[in-house]
Amino acid sequence: MTSHTFHPTILREYDIRGIVGETLFAADAEAIGRAFGTRVRRNGGHVVALGWDGRLSSPEMAEALTKGLMASGCTVRRIGRGPTPMLYFAAKVREADGGIMVTGSHNPPTHNGFKMVLAGKPFFGPDIQSLGTIAAKGDFATGEGKAVEDSVFDEYVTRLAEDYDGERDLRVVWDCGNGATGEALHALVKRLPGTHTVLFGEIDGRFPNHHPDPTEPHNLVALQDKVLAESAHLGIAFDGDGDRIGVVDAEGRILYGDQILVILAEDLLKSRPGATIIADVKASKVFFDEVRRMGGNAVMGRTGHSLIKTQMAETGAPLAGEMSGHIFFADRYYGFDDALYAAIRLLGIVARWDRQTIGQRRDKLPHMVNTPELRFDCPEERKFAVVAEVRARLEAAGANFSAIDGVRVDTADGWWLLRASNTQAVLVARCEAASAEGLKRLRQTLSEQLAASGVSLGTTH
């Protein structure tokens, strides 16, 4: 391979993603293997852990990656099929110099992609773009690498189970959505006390029952129904590659990412008072207020799992999370987003409560009225400019806002957020208020700001 050019849409901010057979091919995977292997070699390493999810195209992509990595002179430790956090785990415990996961995450079955780590750190942004530059120039390292089959499955499941610290049996319903967590989850629940019902635990890249994205309420209907039918204490769902979690209480009500994080933070702060806990800019004001009330240092971060992991390392935060369901534990764990591990910690907390349910804890939180995540189509070349224009108008008006990630504006009614997506040609917005009337005013202000920058409000999705 002398040089290679990728489709311009696949090298994203946090990962590489495309439509198999349209924008992403096995030849791309081989070139990514060669380019990433080149980065590993030039960083002084040579061992790369490789895993893949259950998508129909993933084995082919993994084979092509293996070929490219070997051609760059790397030793490839093939850990096999499983969730993305199992690949992160393998990179840690095998002391690999880098890691690549073949996964389309929660995207449609026709999509696939790659998530990477280098020297124990997230590989994103300019690093991902560098792969395109190396490939286009044909500037590859060369050597005679080798591939080793090196399963960490049993070690990973054992490590997850080690941190369960519940004191009573629970009835739990799990929904794997036919994603990559199925085999690991089946093995895990055999090691846990209580009664466990697993929905859609067979790994099937066609996702025949529902799409594996727990942030979409309609994907949780089967879980909600089963929780009610089984009189379960709670239900837990995973996305397609197991790095995001969804939770429903015994009444089938959804707990959102920031609400889950409050419960986890409350428990952690008992043993680590004053700890820094990070939530992304989309999180409710309730999260930040509750963490401060409980004696923690609540910090707002930029949205994006790679950005959150980087901020955790910089601040020493033992816990972080995103509204999307990414939960990161550096307390007793490794600091990466692992939905199965987050589930173990959550179950341990619930199973140590003797007079409280997860629904009752949820109901103790101040009640706010908020929108779901609003997404407005906006051309790629305009989305960041629109946010900059809004910010300039806010500054001129003397508004109270944070610009850590887009603009998050505080008013007497509550707050509204506008940011540019790092992965799509859309603007992302959210509003939260103490009342329906206040929320209406916030949405009106947001609409006016978007209209002033020429964004059509009819393209919300």
N, C-alpha and C positions, 0 to 999 in steps of 0.2 A: 504493500500500500504506500504510494508516494504522497498523495494528498487526498483530502476529502472535504466536501462542503456539505453542511447540514441545511435542512430546510430552515428558513429564517424564524419560524415560529416555535421551534422546539427547545431552544436554550433559554430557559426561564430564570426568574430571580432565585428561586429556592430549589429547583430541580430541573430535570430535562423531561419533557412530556410531548407526546404526539399521537397521531392517529395511525395505527399500524396499517401499513400498506398504502397510506396516503402521504403522510409527512414523516413517518418513522419506519425504518427498515432494519433488517438484521445487519446490513452493511454499516448503518449508522452506529449500531451497538458495538460492532468491532472497532470502528474508529474511536468511539468514546473510550473503549477499553485501552486502546493504544495511547490516546491522549492523556487519560487519567493515569495510566501506568507510567507515562513519561513524567507527569507531575510528581508521582510518588518517588520515582527513581531520582529525580533531580532534587527532591527533598531529603535524600539520603536513605530512603526506605526501599523495600522490595516485596513486602508481604501485603496482599490485599484480600480481605474477606469478601465473599460474594454470596448473596442470598437472592431468592426470588419469591414472588407471591403466586397466587393461584390462577392468574389470568392465562388464557389459552395460549397466548403468544410468549409468555414469560420463559419457558424452557428454551425456546429458540434464541431469545434475546440473551439469556444467560450463557448459552454456548458461544454465541458470537462475542460477548464480552470476554469470556475466558480466553478465546483465541487472541483477541487484541491485547489483553493484559500479558499473556505469555510472550507475545511477539515483542513487547516492550521490556522483557526480561524479568517480569514479576512472578512470584510464587502465588498462586491463587488458591485460597482456602475456601472451598465450595461448601457452604454450611447447609445448603438444601432449601426446601420450600418452607415458608413460615412468615410470620409478621415482621414488619420493618424493625421493631425494637429488638427482635432476636438477632438481626444483623448488627445493630449497634452494640448489643451485648457481646456478640462474637468478636467484634473489633476490639472491645475492651479486654476480654478475658484471654484472647489469643495474642494480645499485644500486637495486633496488625498495624501496619503503617498507614493503611487506608481501608475503606470499605465502600462497596457499592451494593445497593438494593435495587433489583428490578421490580418496579411496582407502578401501577397506574393509580394507586391510592383509592379514592372514592369516585374516580371518573368513570365514564361509560365503558362497557366491556370491550369496545373497539380501540380503546386508548391504552397506552402503556408508557413507561418512563423509568427514570433512575434517580435515586437519592444517594448522596455521597457524603463521606466523612474523610478527612485527611489529617493525620497526626492527632487524632482525638478531637478535632474541632469541626464544626459545620463547614461544608464546602458549598458556597453559594455566591450570588452576585458576580463580581468580577472574576472569581475563580471559575465559575461555570463558563463565562464568556471566553476565558483563556483556553478552554478545550477547543472551541471553534477556531481560535487563532492558530493553535498548534496543528490542528488537523488541516486547515487551509494551506499552511506552509509546508505540510509534510514533515514537520520538525519533530519527528518521533524518536524517542530512545529505542535502542534495539538490544536484543539479547535473547537468550534461550531460557525461557521461564518454564514452569511446570504447574500442574494442577493437582491438588490433593483434596479428596473427599473428607470433610472434617465436620461432622454433625455436632452441634452444641445443644440439640433439642432437649435432651434429658437434663443437662446442666442448667439450661435456661428455666425450664419448668420448676426444677428443684429450687433455684434461686428465687423465683417468684413466690413459691409456697413458704419459703423460710420466714418471710416478714409478715405472715398472717398472725395477728395477735388478738383475735376475737375470743370472747368468753362465753358465748352461748350459740346454739345452733340457729341458723337462718334458713329460710326458704328463698331461693334466688332463681330468677329466670334470666337466662343469657341469650342474646341474639347476635350470632356471628355474621348474619347476612350473607352466608356462603363465601365470606372473605377468608383472608389468610390466617385468621386466628383460630380456625376451627379445630385443628389437630392439637395445638398447644392448649386450648381451653378445655377440651375433653380430658387431656392428661392432667391438667391442673385441678379440675373439680374433683377428681378421684382422691386428691390429697387434702381436700378441705372438708371440715365437718359440715353438717347440715344437709339440706335437700336441694339438689341442683337440677334444673330443667334447661336443656340446651336446644335452642331453636336454630335451624338452618346451619348446623355445624359441619356439614359436608362442604369441603372447598370446591367451588364450581365457578369458574371464571365467567360464566354466562349470567350469574346472579339471578336465578330463575324466580326467586320469591319476592324480593324487593331490592332496591338499590342500597348498597352498604354505606349510607351517609347518615349518621345519627343526628345531625343538625337539622334535618328536614323532618318535621313532625309526622308526615304521612309514612315515613319509613319506620316509625316506631309503633304503628297500630297493632301489628301482630304481637309485639312485646307487651304492650299495654293490655291487650285482651288476655294474654296468657297469665300475666301477673294477677289480674282479677280472678281468673278461673282457678288458679292455684292458691289463692289467698297468700301470695308471696309477700315477703317483707319489702322487696324492691326488685327492679329489673335493670339489667346492664346491657348496653349495645356497643358494638364496635364498628369502626369504618372498615373499608376494604383491606387496609394493610395494618390495622391494629395500633395506630399511634393516636387515635382519637376515641373518646369515650362518650356515651350518652347514658343517662340515668332516668328512670321513672320511679316514683314512690309507690306505696302499696295501693293507692287509689288510681294509679295509672297516670298521674300528673308528671309532666316533664320538669326535671331540674336542669337549668342551663349551666353553661360552663362556669360562670362566675359564682353561681350558687353552690355548685360542687366544690369549688375552690375555697369558699368561706368555711365549709364543713371540714375540709382537710386542714385549712389554716388554723382553725380553732384548736384542733387536736395537736398540731405540731407546736403551736405557741406555748402549750403547757410544758413541754420539755425544752423548748428553745425560745424563751421569752425575749421579745424585742427583735426577733428575726425579720429580715427583709423578705417580703413576699411580693412577687411581680404578677400583675395582670395586664393584658393588652388594652389598648386605648378604647376598644369597643365595650369593655366591661362596665357594669352598672356602678353608679356612685355608691350604691349600697355596699359593694365589695370593699371599696377603699375606706368607707366609714366604719364598717364592721371590723376590719383588720386593725385599724387604729384604735378602736374601742377596746379590742382584746389585747392591746399592748404591742402589736406588731408594727413594722415599718412598711406601709403599703406603698408600692412604687408602680407608676404607670409606665408601660413599655410599648414599643412599636409592635404592630401585628406582624406575625411571621415566625414560624417555629425556629428557623435558624437565627433570627435576630434575638428571640427570647433566650435561647440557649447561650448565645454570646453574652447577653446582658447578665445572665445568671453567673457565668464564670467571672465576669468583671466585678460584680457586686458581692459575690459569695452567698447569694440567695439560696436557701435550701428548698424552696418551693416556688413554682410559677405556673401560670395557666393562661389559656386563651378562651374566648367565647366559643370558638370552634370545637372545643373539647380536647385540645392538646393539653396534657397535664405533665409537668416536669418535676421529678423529685431528685434533689441532690442530697436529701436527708436519708441516710441508710441505703442510698442507691446511687446511680451514676450520672444523673443530671440530664438524661435525655427523655423524650416524650414516649411513654410506654403505657398504653391504655390498660393492659392486663395488670401491670404493677399498680397503677392508680386504683384499679378495681379492688385489688387485694388490700390496699391501705384503707379504702373506703369501707369495705366489708368489715375489717377489723374494728373500725370506729363504731359502726352501727351495732356490731355484736358485743361491744362493751357498754352500750347504753342499756340500762335496765328499765327506765321509765320514759323513754322518748323514742319515737319513730323518726325516720328520715323525713317523712312528710310534716311532722310536727316541728322539726328543726327548721324546715323550709318556711313554715308558716310564721315562725318567730321573726323572720327577716322583714324589715320595713317593706311595705307594698308600694311598688312603683308601676306606672303605666308606661309601656315602651313599645316602640315599633320593632318588628323583626329587622334583620339586615336588609336595607333597601339598596338596590343596585340599578344604576342608570347607565345605559350605553353611552360611551364617549370615546371618540377616536383616540388611538394610542398616542398620537402626537399632540393631543389636546388635554389629556386627563390631568397631567401634573400642572399644566398652565392654568387650568380652571381653578384648581386648589390654590395656586399662588394668587390669582385674581381675587378670590374670596378672602384670602388672608389679608391682602392689601386693603380691601374695603373694611374689614373688621378692625384693622389697625387704625384706619382713618376715623372710624366711628368710636374708637376708644373701648372696644368690646373686651370682655374678660375671656381669654381663650388660651389653650395650650397648643403649641405647634410641634409637639413631639412626633406626631405621625398624622399629616394632614392638619385639620383644625378641629379641636374639640372645644365648643363654645359653652360657657356657663352663663345662665340667665336666672332670673327669679323663679322661673317655671321649672327649670331643670337643666338639661344640656342636650346639644346636638353635635353630631360628628359628621365630617366629610373628609374622605381620604381617597387617594387613587389606588386602585388595586395594583399590586405588583405582578399579578399573573394574568390579568385579562384587561380588555379594552373597556373598562367600566369604572365608574365612580361608586364608592361604597358609602352609605350614610346610615345613621341610626339616631333616634331621638328618645329621650326618657324624661318623664315629668312625674310630679306627684298627683296629677289629676288629668282626666280626659281633656278638660278645657285647656290645660297647660300644654298638653301634648299637641293639641290642634294648633296652638300658637307657634310652637317650635317647628312643626312641619311647615307651617305657612312661611316662617322666616327662612327655612332651608329652601323651600320652593322658590322664594324670591331671589335668593342668592344664586341658585342654579340658573334661573331664567335670565338673570343679569349677565351671566356668562354664556348664554345661548345654548344651554343644555335642555333638551326636550324632556319634559316630565312625563311624557307618555310612554317611556321605554323602561319603566320600572319592572324588575323581575327578581 
